[in-house]
């Protein structure tokens, strides 16, 4: 690819922020903001064709090679935020979805990230590294479903 960015597959239930951090590190970038700037340049053509500013989640979904809705369902906390905020009063579901991506797409749902030590050990054994899982970031959840 002409921009030189390496693509990574997402890991099961990987949190968007964690995926962004892995992408930044593997590409030698010093921050997620630096990654975002690179992704905006890479996908500028797609954004201009859509006629609007792409959210961080859209950029990450493009980099993961995943359809946006699948990426949102599997890697973002948007469903948690939407569940808390309730149904939208907007008449345009697509506009509401896009606004949700811009506002909550990569936003943390807790003041600190949480993890399961047993899952982290299993991740290292299976994937060669541990990663941030979405399941552990849901407010009110203090144990993973496996351990």
Secondary structure, DSSP 8 states (H G I E B T S, - for coil): -TT--------TTB-HHHHHHHHHHHTT-SSHHHHHHHHHHHTHHHHHHHTS---HHHHHHHHHT--HHHHHHHH-SHHHHHHHH-----S-HHHHHHHHHHHHTT--SSSS----HHHHHHHHHHHSS---BSGGGSTT--S-S--
